């Protein structure tokens, strides 16, 4: 029997552009070496934003949250991303059916109108579904703490494997000790590797800034040494002049 697993993480607005480019394979290169670009055409797109992930979320938040008088701050999480891994040992030709059931379940759970993106990556070692949804409550508040809490994660672990089993998938619930993270240690590491692609642009920018600062420091150090050399030369000239005057 295969192990059912998933991972959830909430994100603020600044992360949405990177998530969108990564999930919909809009980048030219990726830090994750597991990605095989030659297989990206086989990725399954269930839901794609009309424009970009950021613009799609911004529009809904303005229409459903701000227009009803609720607040959104810089610290607010906008979305939650759940990643569902296709368990090893299951039939390879039932990937689409498996993730279709997962997506339908999640649509009922968080509200279909909250789903903003859903993509299955077939171009990595293990097929996995990225689902992004707005953390908007039924009374139109933006609250990741209320929508994605421990009860939410535990209920998915309890309910979804049963639904999959009823549809002929030989999966079982993972142990309760992993509920908070949603994944085993190995799978969680894989998730971190995937997220590193989202941060790749920011890390490159930081590296460029660091290199620029190093270059400026070296130039200043060179200037300082030159001034010290000139000052030492001048001091020797003054000393020699005094000795001659005597």
Secondary structure, 3 states (H helix, E strand, C coil): CEECCEEEEEEEHHHHHHHHHHHCCCCCCCCCCCCCHHHHHHCEEEECCCCCHHHHHHHHHHHHCHHHCCCCCCCCEEEEEEEEECCCCCCHHHHHHHHHHHHHHHHHHHCHHHEEEEEEECCCCCCEEEEEEECECCCCCECHHHHCCHHHHHHHHHHHHHHHHHCCCCEECCCHHHCCCCCCHHHHHHHHHHHHHHHHHHHHHHHHHHHHHHHHHHHHHHHHHHHHHHHHHHHHHHHHHHHHHC
